[in-house]
Amino acid sequence: MASEASARDFVSLGMFIIDEFSFADENGNPTEKTQAAQIGGGGTYASIGARIWVPPSSLGMIIDRGNDFPADIQEALDSYGPDMWLYRDNPDRSTTRAINSYRGEFRGFDYLTPRIRITPRDLAGTKLARARIIHFICSPSRALAIMSEVKQDPDWRPITVYEPIPDRCVPEELSALTEVLPDISVLSPNADEALSLLSMPLPPTKELVEEACRRFLDIGVGPNGTGAVVIRSGAMGACVAQRGQALVWVDAYWNGPESSDKVVDVTGAGNSFLGGLGAGLVLANGDVSEATLYATVSASFTIEQEGLPRLTRMKDASGAEVELWNGDSPKRRLEELQDRLRTRKGTK
């Protein structure tokens, strides 16, 4: 088992999936568009969102690798740093796959193979054991089971970043959510999900999002209400709420008409946002508002293309190696966001 000193900063319990695609018009007739299978899964996107900020040795996730694991996908994963992945090989089954079916503007999603869920118990005795921060994507009911497993290790008290799964963000799950929230450090649904859980009207507005934040805080997030709510609100940005503090809005990095050509595909943006948030909590010493800036930058790289952002390396003027994502510096984007926030507050 990993010692406290060697524990990873961030581990996602989300899944790895190989995404496949089909395209049809509004009437269901196949189109000529094709797209190769690509890396998917909420856990994968969250891990890359964290990887943008921290080295492979500081994070990780489990990948269930079947007997059909493609060489090009293996090579792509290795390019981000092999140490961040913990493979469980099973020669008797295929890798988890899903089909993304596009019919006009509508997107359907179905698993082609059985899912293999990852639980805190799976981390025990591995290099990912007793991570400082864990991220999970699931229903409130399953979040209760996850936290029950975490509590079975009395020496492990991780920061918990909880991302409710979209199709279970319904009023019927609010009682389970209320039960698990005292064990959650950061609750982060998107705006539609938050309003749906609370039986509030759609579409989202800033006023509705702020009211949802207050309602979640009133329920009680974290031990003795010390947790935070971060509602991801697309082009409006993200709203950060903590008891005893003013609400903070963090702008989306790409916003406004001039940025429209930068938003190519928002798939995985919320997951990578929360990976960036986890890394930001480490780098900003637990400051949730500051960590949300890191999260926003991670999401900005994810939406610029179909699939994961591209990592390259170069030497700076001093000869030190610098990592670039989609040819740009995360640090530069972070500083730009910090500058925007200071300007809005009138402190610049």
N, C-alpha and C positions, 0 to 999 in steps of 0.2 A: 504494500500500500504506500502511496505517496506520502512523504512526511509533510508537515505543515510548511516547512521552508521550501520544499520543491513543488508544492501544489500549484496547479495551473490557475491563472487569474480568471479565465472565462471558459466555461464548457456549456455547450448547447445539448439538450436532450432531444432536439428536433431530428427529423429523419433526413437521410440521403435518398434521393429518387432520381432515376433516369427518366427525363421527360421526353415523350414522343408527341407528334403533332399531326393533326388532320385539318384540312381546310375545305369548307363548302360555302356556297352562297346562301342567301336568305331562304331559298327553296330546298336546301339540302343537297344540291348538286355539287359534286366535287369540283374544285377549281384547280388551276394549274400550279398554284403555289405549293411549294414543299419546304420543309425545314428539317434538318438533320436532328437526330436525338441529341439532347444536351443535358448537362448537369442541372439538377433541380433539388427541391426539398427545402423546407423552411430552416432546418438546422444548418444546411450547407450555406445558405445565404447569410444566416446570422453569423456563422463562423468567419466567412469572408468579410462581413462588415466589421468584425473585431480585428481581423488580420490586417486590415488597412492601417491600423494604429499600433499593433503590437506584434512581436516576432512569433513564429510558429511554436516556439517552446512555451509560450505564455497562454496558449489556448488549446482547444481540442473538441472533437466530437467522434462518436462511433459511426463507422460506415460498415453496413452489412454487405459484404462483397460476395456475390454469387458466382456461379460457374460461367456466366456470360459477360463478365465485366469487360467493357471495351478498352482496348489499349490506348486509344486517343483520350478517353476520359481519365484513365489512370495517369497519363502524361500531364493532362491539364491540372489535375489535383496536385500532383507532385510539384508543379511549377510554383505553387503557393507556399510550399514547405512541407515535406513529407511528415515531419514530426507532429504536425497538428492533427493528423488523422490516426485513428485507432481502428484498424480493420478487424472485422470478425468474418473469417472465411467459411463458407459453407458450400462444398462442392456438390451437394445434393439438391440445391435450389437455385433459382435465378435471382438476379438482383431486383430489388423493388422497382417497378416501372409504373408510369401513369400516362394516360393519353389526354392531351389538351385538345379538345374538339372545338374548332371555331366554325360557327354557322352565322355568316354575316358578322355582325358586331357582338354576337353572343358567344361566350366561352364556356364550354363544359369541361368538367374534370372528373376522371374516373380512374381508379387503380386497375391495372392490368394483372397485378400479382398480389398476393396477400401482403399486408403491412407487418413489419416487425417493429413493435414499439420499443423504445429505449427508456429505461427507468433508472433512478438513482442507484439501485442495487447493481445494475450492470457496470457501474463505474468502480465498484469496490475491488481492491486488489490490482488495479491498473494504474497507468501513469496519469489518468484523469481523475483519480480518487480525491475526494475532499476539495474540490475546486472552490475558490473563494467566491465566485459568482456562477450561478447556474441559470440558464434560460430554458423555458419550456413553452410549448405551443400545444394547447389542448383545451378541452372543455373545463369549466369550473369543477365539475364532478371528478374528473380525472386529476385535476390539480390537487384536490384533497388527498387522493391516493399517493401522489408524488410526494407531497409534504409529509405524509405519514411515514413513508420510507426514509425521508431525510431525517426525521426525528428519531429513527431507530439507532442512529449513530450519535450518541450524546456529545461527542467531541467535534461534531461538524455543524457549524451554524453559518451556512452560506448566505450571501446576498442573493435574493431571488428576483428574477426579472420574468414576469408572467405575461405572456401574449395569448389572450383568449382566441380559440379557433373560431373563424367567422361563422360557421353554420350552427354553432352552439351559443352564439351571442343572442339569446332569446330570453324573454322575461321569466320563463320557467326555470332558467339556470341561476336567477338572481339569488335565491336562497343558498345554493351551494357556493356561489361566489362570496356572499356575505360571510359564510362559515370559514372560507380559506383566506380571506383578505388579511386577517391579523398576522398571517405567516408570510405575507408577500411584501417585499421591499419596494418594488416598482411595478405597478399595474399599468399596462399599456395596450388598450384596444385602439382601433382606429375610430374615427368620429361616428361613422354609421353603426359600428358595433356597440360603442358606448351608449348611444341614444336608444338602440334596440334593447339592450339589457335593461335599461331604466324605463322602458315604455314611453320614451319621449318622442316628439314628432320629428319627421325628416322633411326636407333635407337639412343637413347640418349648417349652422351659422356659428360665428364666433360666440355669440351670446348663449346659444344652446350648449356648445362645447364647454364653456366656462361653468354653466349651471351643472352639467354632468360631472365635471371635476369636483365641484363643491359637494354634490350628492355622494360621490364615492368617498370623499374625505369624511363626510358625516357618518357613513357606514363604519369607517375605520380601516385604514390601510396600514399594515405593519404593526409591530408590537407597540401597544399604547398609542396607536395613531401616528407613529413616527415615519411611516412610509410615504411614497410619492405616487402621484398619478401623472402619466404623460399620455395625452390623447393625440394620436397622430392624425392630422387633419388635411392631408394632401397639400394642395397649392396654398391653403391658408397657413400652413406651418404646423407647429406642434405646441400644445398648451401644457405647461408644467405647473403642477399644483402640489403644495405641501401645507400642512396646518401651520398657522401662525405666520405665513409668508404671502406676499402678493403673488397673484397669478402672473406667469411669465409666458409670453408668446415668442417662439423662436421661428423666424422666417424659414420657409423652404429655400434651399440654396438656389434652385432654378425656379424662379417665379416671374410673372409678367410676360407680356406678349413676345418680348425679345428672346425669351428662353424657350419658346415653344418647340423649336427644332432640336433642343437638347433632350427633350423627354421622348424617348423611343419606346420603352417598355417598362411599365411599373411593376412587373412581376418580381417578387422577392424584395421590393423596396422596404416594406415594413419589417421584414425579417432582418435585413442588413442594417436597418436603422437601430434595431435593438441590440445587434452585435456591436455596433458602434457605441451605443449607450453603455454597454457593459465595459468595453475598453475605456470609454470616457470616465466611468466611475473610478477606474483604477488610476488613470492619469490625472484626473481632477480631484483626487483625494475625497471621493464621495459626494462632490457637489453635483446634484442632479441637474440643475439648470445648465451648468457648464458642460456636463456629460451629454446633454441634449444637442449641443453644438457639434460634438464629435459624431453623434448619431446622424444628424442632418447631413453632414459631409459624406458619411458612408452611404446613405441613401442616394445622394447626388451622383455618385459613381455608378451605382447599380442601375439607374434608370436611363443611362446614356446609350444602352445597347440591348439587344436580346441576349440573355444569358449573363454570366458573371463578368465583372470588370477585368481588364487586362493589366497584369503586373509586369513592369519592366524595371531594369536597374541601370544606373549610370553613375559616373564619378562627378562629384562636385569640384569646385575650384581648388579645394584642399586635397583632393584625391580620395576623399571618403566616399563610400558607396551610398547612393541615395535611391530609395524606391519611389517609382512613379506609378500612378494608377490612371489608366487611360491617358497616359502622357502628361499628367498633371500632379501637383504636389498636394496631398491632403492637408499638410500644415498651412500652405498658402490659402486654401479654401477656408480652413478654420479661422485664420487671422482675418479674412474678409468678413466672415460671419460675425466674429467678435466686434469688428469695426462697425458693422451695420447695427448691432445691438446697442453699442455705446452711443451711436449717433441718434437712435430712436429715443434713448433715455435722456439725451441732451447732456451727456457727460463728456462730449468731445468738442 
